[in-house]
Amino acid sequence: MSDVFDSKAFLKTVTSQPGVYRMYDAGGTVIYVGKAKDLKKRLASYFRTNVASRKTEALVAQIAQIDVTVTHTETEALLLEHNYIKLYQPRYNVLLRDDKSYPFIFLSADTHPTPGDPSRRKACEG
């Protein structure tokens, strides 16, 4: 794997579909697993000049390769992300690394349920 990741060339090849991405360091170790509703937008956010946090800066500095798996739905991406985190136990993923937390899918009986990311719900609603 190369030491310098060419983010511009990579982003030209990425789809805007939902999916899961795995970031690798120069040694070929998975250092982060993430999911996205729009892979191109999400991955581009890592390479902006004003990155959100020092943790993200440190992560981006170590990226040597990114692999993408396209999924049909966001829910499929959520489940695949969870499985990859359990499998690879990446250094930069902290929320799903232990077996004490599980992703869940909220099912609503409402006629017009509110869409949202089930992995981000704070309290059980039903």
N, C-alpha and C positions, 0 to 999 in steps of 0.2 A: 504494500500500500504506500501511496505517496505521502510526503510530509505536508504539502500544501494542498488544501482542498479548493478546487475551482468552483465556487458557489454559483457564479454567473452561468457557466456552461451547464452545470447540473440543473439549475432552475429552468433553463430553456427546455429541458427534456421531461419535466415533471407535469403530471396531469392535474386538473382541478377537481378530480373526483375524490370521494371519501377514501380513507385508508389509514394504514399504519406505517410509520417510518422507524428505522433503526439506525442509530448513529454509532460509528466505530472509531476507535482511536488508531494510531499508527501501528499498534501491535495486533490489530484485528479483533480487539475486545469490544463487545457492545457496551457503550457507555450511557446510552439513553434510548428509550423507546417512547414514542408518542403517537397520538392519533389525531386525525383532522377531518373536518367536514369538507374542506378544500385543501388538499395537500400542497398545491402551489403557493397559496396565500400563507399557510402556516409555516412552511419551510422558509419562505422568503423573509418572514418576520425575524428569523434568527440572524440574518445577515445584514440587517439595517445598521446604520452608523450609530444610532442611539438605542442600544440594547437595554432591555428592561432592568436587568439586575447583574450583579457581579457573578452570581452563579451561572447565569446564561453566558456571560462573557467567557468564563473559564471553560464551559462546555464547548462553545464554538471554537475556541482556540485549540481544542484537542481533536476536532473532527478531521478524519482522514478519508472517510467514505460514508455515504448514506444509502441504505437500501429501502425501497418502498414496496409495500404490498397494497394493491388497490382492492377495496371491498365494495359490495353492492350498497350497503347502508352504514349509517353512523353506528347503529347498534352492533352490527357485525364488527366494525372497527374497534369498538369498546371492548368486546369480548376477546378479540384477537390481541389487542394491546395488553390486556390483563394476562393472557396466556404467555405472551412473550416476556413480560416482566417477571413472571414466575420462573420461566425457563432460564433467562439470561441474568437476572438479578443485577441490572445495570447500576452503576455507582450513582448516577444522577437522578434515578427514580427512587423516591422515598415513600410515597403514599401506599403503593400496592406491593411493596416488597415482602412484607410479612404476611402470615396466614391469618391475621386477626382482622383484616379488612377485605371486603369483597365488593366488586362492582355490583350494582343492582339495577334492575329495570323497573320503573314505576309504572304500574298499570292503573289506568283511571276508568271509572265507570261513567264519567261525564260525557254528555252528548258531544261537546266540543272541548276535548282536552287541550290543555296548553302545551305546545311543544317545548322541549328543553333538553338539556343534557342531563341524563339520569345520574351520571357520575358526580355531578356538582350539587345535588340536593343535600341540604344541611340536616333536615329532620324528616323522620318518617311521617308521611301525610295520610297513611291509611293502612 
